[in-house]
Amino acid sequence: MKFFDTKKDIQEIVSGEFIIGSELTGSHACYMIYGVMKPLEKDRLIKPGKGHEEIVLILKGSVNVTGHWEGTLKEGDSFHITGEETLYFENPFDSEVVYVIAGGHSEEGHHH
């Protein structure tokens, strides 16, 4: 079992993503992404990629979404996205957005 000091690792993120994935775990089975968007930030790509699926949860704030689906997601909303489906997040508000993505391989599998 591996433990991570995620609170320490994410506290300095002003904008961007922190990934707990194969580099830290040694496993390609699953990963988790902690993302932060600054106020008024645009064009954050959300795309699992071939052979992957993700569940995305908005922890804080709201984002406007374009791409495979269009609308607004608010704190507490989540969705499932697969493969090459592509979304873009925009934070048009004056407060930061925080989201978490849990991902892994889809049933058709993916080999590295």
N, C-alpha and C positions, 0 to 999 in steps of 0.2 A: 504494500500500500504506500502511495506517495502522498505527501501533504504539501500544500502551497500556501504561502503567506499572501493570498490574493488581495486582502485589504491594503497591505503595504504596496503591492505592485500597482494597484489601480489608483492610489491616492494622488499621484502626480500627473495623471492623464487629464489634460485640458481639452484635447480633441484627439480622436483616434480610437484605436482598438487594442486591447490586451488579449492575447490568445493563449489559452491553456490547451495545447495540442500535442502532437507527436514529439515535438522537440523537448517538451517538459515531461510527458508521460511515457514516452517510448512506445506508444500504441497508436495505430492508425484507425482504431475502431470508432472513436468519438472525439469531440472537441467542444470547447465552450469559448465564446467571445464576449468580452465586456466592452461595450462601446459608449463613447461620450461625444456628443456634438455640441459645439459652441453655439451661442445665440447667433441667428442669421446665417448659419452654415448651410451649404447646399451640396447636392450631388454625391451623397454617401451611397455607394454601390452596395446592394444586398443581393448576392447571387451565390447559391451553394456550389454550383459547378457540377459537371457530369459525374454521376454516380453518388451524389450526396443529397441529403435532405436536411432541412433546418426548421427549428421552431424558434420564432423571434418573439420576445416579450418586451414591451415598452415599460420600463421601471419608473421613469420620471419624465414628465413633460409630454409634448405632443409633436408629431411629425406629419407633414404632408407627404404623400406617396404618389409616385408616378411609375409607369412601366406596365408590368404584367397585370397589376391592379392599381386603381387610382382612388384616392380618398384621403381621409385623415385618421390617424391612429392616435389614441390618447393613452395616458397612464393606465396600465392594467390590461390593455389590449394585447392579444398575441395572434400569431398566424403560422401556418405551415407552408413552406415553399420548397420546391424540388428542382434538381438538375439545373438546366439552363434558364429557368424562369428568372427574370431580372427586374429588380425594383430600385428606385432611387429615393432616398430620404432627404427631405429639406426641413430645416428647423427655422421657420420664419418668425419665431418668437424671441423675446428678450431674456429667456432663461435656458439653461442647458437641458439637453435631452440625454437620458441614460437608457441603454437597452442591453439585453443579454440574448445571445444566440446559442442554442444547443444544437449541435449537428452530428451527423454520422453518415455511414454508408447506407445507400438505399438497397432495396432487395435485389436489384440487378447487379449489385456489387461494383466494386471499383478496386483496381489493383495498382499499387505504386511500383 
